[in-house]
């Protein structure tokens, strides 16, 4: 998987000090990103926003 780093919104630049995903999250993030391949960025963002709303409505059991 490509390396992703946290973006400092205040400075508008990448901080290569801190990776965006933990080791635990990398496999899931890779699956999600592969599902978005071929989509335009705006379409992928719109779909992810809808998924965010759907997740907020899911019942989670621990």
N, C-alpha and C positions, 0 to 999 in steps of 0.2 A: 504494500500500500504506500502511496505517496505520503511524504511527511507533511503534516499540517501543523501550523503554529498559531498561538493566540495572536489576535490582531489588537493592537493598542488603538482604540477608537479616538482617544484624545490626540495622539500623535500621528495617526493615520499610517502606521508602519507595522511591519511584522516584528514580533519579538521572538527570536530564535532560542530564547532561554527556556521557554515553556511550551511543550507540545500541546496541541489542542485536545487530543483524545488520550485517555489512559489506555494501558494495555488491554484492560477488560473491554473497553468500548471500541477498540480498533476493528475487530471482526464485524461487529454489527454496523458500524459506520461504513465500512467498505461495502457491505451488502446494500445498504441504503443508497450510497453514491453510485454503485453500479446500476441500480434500478433507475436512476435519473439520467444515465448516459443517453445522449442523443437528443435530450430535451433542451430547449432554449433556457437560459438562466432564469428569465422572468417566469416561464411556465413551471420550472422546477421549484422556484421559490413559492409560487402560488399553491402548488400541490402540497409542499411541506407545511405551509400555513394552515391548509385544510386538515392535514394530518395532526397538526398541533391541537386544533380545536377538537378533533375526534378523540385524541388521547385524553384531553381534559374531561371528556364525558365517559371514559371507560372506568369500570370498577376494577380496582387493583387489589389482589389479595396477596398477602405476604406469608 
